Every structure is written in C-alpha cells, then in structure tokens.
C-alpha cells in the first residue's frame, strides 16, 4: 500500500452540454486584435492537432481507447545517431508546449547513443484533445502503454515543468521501469492550494477561451529570460490554433489539465522516490501557475524556485541538485549547454 500514494479528485462534470453552455458565454469576448508587425504570425488557421506543423523528427501514432473514446497519441521514437548504448530516455513536455521543443535535446542524446522517445501527452500537441477525466495516473498509464508498445522495459525519465510533475507520478506508479529520474523545473514543488483558491471548471475554460495572441505571449514571457526562437515558435503556433473552429475543444482540454494540476499535488511524494533523481532548477524562474486567481499578497511568497529546489533536494533519498544561472523556467531552451552537461554527467554516473 502506498503511504502517500492515494490520490483523490473532486468529481468533474465535463460533457458536451457543459462545453456548449460555456462556449456560449466565453465566445462573447471581443474579437482578437492583430499583433504588432514585429510580432506578426502566420495568417492561416491551424487545426488543434497541429496538422501541418513539422516536428524535428518523424511523428508516429499509438491508438488508445480511454473512457470509451478512440484516441491517438503522437510520439517521436528517435534511434541513436551514433553507436547505440542500449539505453532509452523518455522526454515529457511542459503544459504550454509539446514534444516539438525537445528537438535539440533529442539530437544531442541520440548522438550519445540513446534511443529517445518523446510523446505528446493526450490533450497536447498532435495528440487527441478529448473531453475526459484527466489525471496524472491516467497520463502515466498511457505513457507506460506507449513504452510497452515500443518494447522498452527500463528507461531514464526526464520531465520538464508539467512533465516533471507527470514524471514523479510515473516514477511512483512504475518504479521498476524508471531507472533514473530527471526533473527540470518541475511543477509541484509547492502546493498552490495553500494560497490560491480552487477555481471551477467554468472559470478555467473561460480563461482559455479569452486568450488572444497578446495574452498568450505575455503568459509565455514569464517563463523565459529573454525571448528565444523556441518561445516565438510556440507563440506563433498557438496564435494560429486560436483561429481554428475546433479551438473550444482545445480550450476545454487545457482547462481540464489545469484543474488536474491544481487538484493533484505531488510534493509529498519526493521522499518516496528511491531511484537516483537529478533536479535541475533555473535560478531566474519566478513563475507561479494560477497567479491570476489570487491576490498579489497571496502570491508574493510563491515562486521562489531556487529555494524550492533546495528544499526538495533535501527530501530526495538519492538526489542531486543542479542550479543553472541565467535560466528561467525552461533551462533546456535557454541554457542548452549547461542543461546538457548536467544530464550527461548524471546519466554517465547513474544510468
């Protein structure tokens, strides 16, 4: 029996009736204004499955059935580009991203002999965007299903941000598969429920429906020191998805996964992670998810990532902390050399 593993979720009603009623209210927002010329985006609409967006490597598909719905999970399975070392590593993306932003990391790991598997989680990227009861255990299980399909019995699991939160759940659910765990600025180092009130699904959905290219850029800029090309690409893709007639379905999937993040804290599980763990923290990160739903006074003590990282590292039975100066929330994009050096050293020593 898992000591801290029992996870409880408040019931979520999210069927077609709810989506239709929320859409009627949310789409009354003013029309989206154009971006300044210096921030222009490609004009055409983009499907919510990111059809037409090329990833760094070929995308394959895994058929799944969840809650009676037939779905597709997109993934990249990249073979070593140098002499194979017989080891696999799985990269788990963040909330506002997809597997696409791992391109340079994939290339480096493949050049070192690793097989690199990069899924788009259900609800994200090129994968299906169903209306269902999302949970981290569900996403961990679909990731495990993918690895079973690929014949991978053990791997290194690397998760960033939201993907770091998922990586902890995966490691706790499937410790026999998780040889080592790497967490890059993982969400869940603090429990937002202590300072931020829970929000109904209607509010989360309306927030997503009210997004504009400008509001999304402002949201994304909090994650970075500066504005790297990967951030611009993410912003442009989202600006085109906003034009899709299917965007309400995309918005509902995003709202449901935000609710999952708030409802399923993970920090108490860190002492139970028995495998070697590398914790990488960008020292300029001050991001606080859900900050818009709380007062400035309530949010003020939150988001001290350097402190949160040091506290979490103390609770890891076999943990190592690497602090990356000059990086915000996305070290593998902002400081790729320092990030890669940290994971190379860790993998050589522990994997």
C-alpha positions in Angstrom: 0.0 0.0 0.0 1.4 3.4 -1.0 1.9 5.6 2.1 1.2 8.9 0.3 0.0 7.5 -3.0 -3.8 7.6 -2.5 -4.9 10.4 -4.8 -8.3 12.0 -4.7 -10.1 14.1 -7.3 -13.2 16.2 -6.9 -15.9 15.0 -9.3 -15.7 16.7 -12.7 -18.7 17.1 -15.0 -17.4 18.0 -18.4 -19.7 16.6 -21.1 -21.0 18.1 -24.3 -23.7 20.1 -22.5 -21.1 21.8 -20.3 -18.9 22.6 -23.2 -21.8 24.1 -25.2 -23.0 26.2 -22.4 -19.5 27.5 -21.6 -18.8 28.3 -25.2 -21.9 30.5 -25.5 -20.6 32.6 -22.6 -16.9 32.6 -23.4 -17.2 33.5 -27.1 -18.9 36.8 -26.3 -15.4 38.2 -25.7 -14.2 41.0 -28.1 -12.5 39.9 -31.3 -8.8 39.3 -31.1 -6.7 42.2 -32.2 -3.8 42.0 -34.6 -0.2 41.7 -33.3 2.3 44.5 -34.0 4.3 43.9 -37.2 7.4 42.9 -35.2 5.3 40.0 -33.7 3.3 39.0 -36.8 2.1 35.4 -37.0 1.4 33.2 -40.0 -2.1 34.1 -41.1 -3.7 30.8 -41.7 -5.7 28.8 -39.1 -4.1 25.7 -37.7 -6.0 22.6 -36.6 -5.9 21.7 -32.9 -3.9 18.5 -33.8 -1.2 20.8 -35.2 -1.7 19.4 -38.7 0.9 21.0 -40.9 3.4 21.6 -38.1 6.6 19.7 -38.8 8.4 18.4 -35.7 12.2 17.8 -35.6 11.7 14.1 -36.2 9.0 11.9 -37.8 5.8 11.5 -35.7 4.2 8.2 -35.2 0.8 7.3 -33.6 -0.4 5.0 -30.9 -4.2 4.1 -30.9 -5.8 4.2 -27.5 -9.3 3.9 -26.0 -10.0 6.0 -22.9 -13.4 6.3 -21.3 -14.9 4.7 -24.5 -13.3 7.2 -26.8 -10.9 6.2 -29.6 -7.9 8.4 -29.4 -4.4 8.8 -30.9 -1.2 9.5 -29.0 1.5 11.2 -31.1 5.2 10.4 -30.4 8.7 10.5 -31.8 10.8 7.4 -31.5 14.4 8.5 -32.4 17.1 5.9 -32.9 20.7 6.6 -31.9 22.7 8.5 -34.4 25.9 7.1 -33.1 26.9 3.7 -31.7 23.8 2.5 -29.7 24.4 2.2 -26.0 21.3 0.0 -25.5 19.6 2.6 -23.3 16.4 4.6 -23.7 15.3 8.0 -22.4 11.8 9.4 -22.4 11.2 13.2 -22.6 8.0 14.6 -21.1 6.9 18.1 -22.2 5.5 21.0 -20.2 2.0 22.4 -20.1 2.3 25.1 -22.7 4.4 23.0 -25.0 4.6 19.8 -26.9 7.3 17.3 -27.7 8.4 19.6 -30.5 10.5 21.9 -28.3 12.8 19.0 -27.3 14.4 18.9 -30.8 18.0 20.0 -29.9 18.0 17.8 -26.7 16.8 14.8 -28.8 19.7 15.4 -31.3 22.3 15.5 -28.6 21.1 12.5 -26.7 20.8 10.5 -30.0 24.4 11.4 -30.8 25.4 9.9 -27.5 23.8 6.5 -28.4 20.5 6.8 -26.6 17.1 5.8 -28.1 14.9 8.9 -27.4 11.1 8.6 -27.0 9.1 11.8 -26.9 5.3 11.6 -26.6 2.8 14.3 -26.9 0.5 13.6 -23.9 -3.2 13.1 -24.6 -4.7 16.6 -24.6 -1.5 18.2 -26.0 0.4 18.8 -29.3 -0.5 16.5 -32.1 -2.4 14.0 -29.8 -6.1 13.9 -29.4 -7.8 16.5 -27.3 -10.7 14.6 -25.6 -13.1 15.8 -23.0 -12.5 13.2 -20.2 -11.5 12.9 -16.6 -7.8 13.8 -16.8 -5.5 12.6 -14.0 -1.7 12.2 -13.8 -2.1 8.5 -13.2 -4.1 8.3 -16.4 -1.3 10.1 -18.4 1.3 7.9 -16.7 -0.6 4.8 -17.7 -0.8 5.9 -21.4 2.9 6.7 -21.4 3.6 3.2 -20.0 1.3 1.8 -22.7 3.4 3.5 -25.3 6.7 2.2 -23.8 5.2 -1.4 -23.7 4.2 -0.9 -27.3 7.8 0.0 -28.2 9.3 -2.9 -26.2 11.0 -0.6 -23.6 11.3 -2.3 -20.2 13.5 0.3 -18.5 14.4 3.9 -19.2 15.5 7.2 -17.9 12.5 9.5 -17.5 13.1 13.3 -18.0 10.2 15.7 -17.3 10.0 19.5 -17.6 7.5 21.7 -15.7 4.1 19.9 -16.0 6.1 17.0 -17.5 8.2 17.0 -14.3 5.0 16.6 -12.3 3.9 13.8 -14.5 7.4 12.2 -14.3 7.1 11.9 -10.5 3.7 10.2 -10.8 5.2 7.9 -13.5 8.2 7.0 -11.3 5.9 6.3 -8.3 3.5 4.2 -10.4 6.2 2.3 -12.4 9.4 2.3 -10.3 10.6 -0.9 -12.0 10.6 0.9 -15.3 12.2 4.2 -14.1 15.9 3.6 -13.8 16.7 7.2 -13.2 14.5 10.4 -13.0 15.4 13.9 -14.2 13.2 16.8 -13.2 13.7 20.2 -14.9 11.9 23.0 -13.0 9.0 20.6 -12.2 5.6 21.9 -11.2 4.6 20.7 -7.8 7.5 21.9 -5.7 4.9 24.0 -3.9 1.2 23.3 -3.2 -0.8 26.2 -4.7 -3.8 25.2 -2.7 -2.3 26.7 0.4 -2.5 30.3 -1.1 -4.8 30.2 -4.2 -8.5 29.3 -4.1 -9.7 26.4 -6.3 -11.4 27.6 -9.5 -14.5 26.0 -11.1 -14.0 24.4 -14.5 -16.2 27.1 -16.0 -13.7 29.8 -14.9 -10.7 27.8 -16.2 -12.4 27.3 -19.5 -13.4 30.9 -19.9 -9.8 31.9 -19.3 -8.7 29.7 -22.1 -11.5 30.9 -24.4 -10.5 34.6 -23.7 -6.9 34.0 -24.8 -5.5 36.3 -27.5 -2.1 36.1 -29.2 -1.1 39.0 -27.0 -2.2 37.5 -23.7 -0.5 34.2 -24.6 2.7 35.9 -25.4 2.6 37.8 -22.0 1.9 34.5 -20.3 4.8 32.7 -22.0 7.3 35.5 -21.4 7.2 34.9 -17.7 8.9 31.5 -18.3 12.0 32.9 -20.1 14.9 35.2 -19.6 14.7 37.0 -22.9 12.7 35.6 -25.9 14.4 32.6 -27.6 13.3 31.3 -31.0 11.5 28.3 -29.4 9.3 30.7 -27.5 8.4 32.6 -30.7 7.6 29.3 -32.5 5.3 28.3 -29.6 3.5 31.6 -29.6 3.0 31.6 -33.4 1.6 28.1 -33.4 -0.8 29.0 -30.6 -1.9 32.2 -32.4 -2.9 30.0 -35.4 -4.6 27.4 -33.3 -6.8 30.2 -31.9 -8.2 30.7 -35.4 -9.4 27.0 -35.6 -13.1 26.4 -35.4 -12.2 23.5 -33.1 -10.4 25.8 -30.6 -13.2 25.3 -27.9 -12.3 21.6 -27.7 -8.6 22.6 -27.3 -9.6 25.1 -24.6 -11.6 22.5 -22.7 -8.7 20.0 -22.7 -6.4 22.8 -21.5 -8.8 23.8 -18.7 -9.2 20.2 -17.6 -5.5 19.6 -17.4 -5.1 22.9 -15.4 -7.7 21.6 -13.0 -5.7 18.3 -12.7 -2.5 20.2 -11.9 -4.2 22.1 -9.1 -6.1 19.1 -7.7 -3.2 16.6 -7.6 -0.2 17.9 -5.5 2.9 15.8 -5.7 5.5 17.4 -3.3 4.8 14.9 -0.5 5.9 12.0 -2.8 9.6 13.2 -3.1 10.8 11.3 0.0 9.4 8.1 -1.6 11.4 8.4 -4.9 14.0 5.6 -4.3 15.7 5.8 -7.7 18.5 8.3 -8.5 17.0 11.7 -9.1 18.5 14.8 -10.8 16.8 18.1 -10.0 17.6 20.9 -12.4 16.4 24.4 -11.4 16.8 27.6 -13.5 17.7 30.2 -10.9 15.8 33.1 -12.6 12.5 31.3 -12.5 9.8 33.0 -10.6 6.7 31.6 -12.3 3.6 30.9 -10.4 0.8 28.9 -12.1 -2.7 30.1 -11.2 -1.4 33.5 -10.0 -4.2 35.3 -11.8 -6.7 33.7 -9.4 -5.2 35.1 -6.2 -4.3 38.5 -4.7 -0.8 39.9 -5.0 -0.4 39.4 -1.3 -1.2 35.7 -1.5 1.1 35.2 -4.5 4.0 37.2 -3.1 5.7 34.3 -1.2 5.3 31.9 -4.0 7.5 31.1 -7.0 10.9 31.2 -5.2 12.3 28.4 -7.4 15.9 28.5 -6.1 14.6 27.9 -2.5 12.0 25.4 -3.6 14.7 23.4 -5.4 17.0 23.3 -2.4 14.2 22.2 -0.1 13.0 19.5 -2.5 16.6 18.2 -3.0 16.9 17.6 0.8 13.9 15.2 0.7 15.2 13.0 -2.1 16.8 9.8 -0.8 19.2 9.7 -3.7 19.1 13.1 -5.2 21.3 15.6 -6.9 20.6 19.3 -7.4 22.0 21.4 -10.3 21.3 25.1 -10.3 21.6 26.8 -13.7 22.3 30.6 -13.5 20.7 32.8 -16.1 17.9 30.4 -16.9 14.2 30.8 -16.1 11.6 28.0 -16.3 13.0 26.3 -19.5 16.7 25.6 -19.0 17.0 23.2 -21.9 16.0 26.0 -24.2 17.6 29.0 -22.5 20.9 27.4 -21.4 21.2 24.2 -23.5 24.9 23.6 -23.0 24.6 23.8 -19.2 21.5 21.7 -19.2 23.0 19.0 -21.4 26.2 18.9 -19.4 24.2 18.3 -16.2 22.2 15.4 -17.7 25.2 14.0 -19.4 27.2 13.8 -16.2 24.2 12.3 -14.3 23.4 9.7 -16.9 27.0 8.6 -17.2 27.3 8.2 -13.5 23.9 6.7 -12.7 22.4 5.2 -15.8 
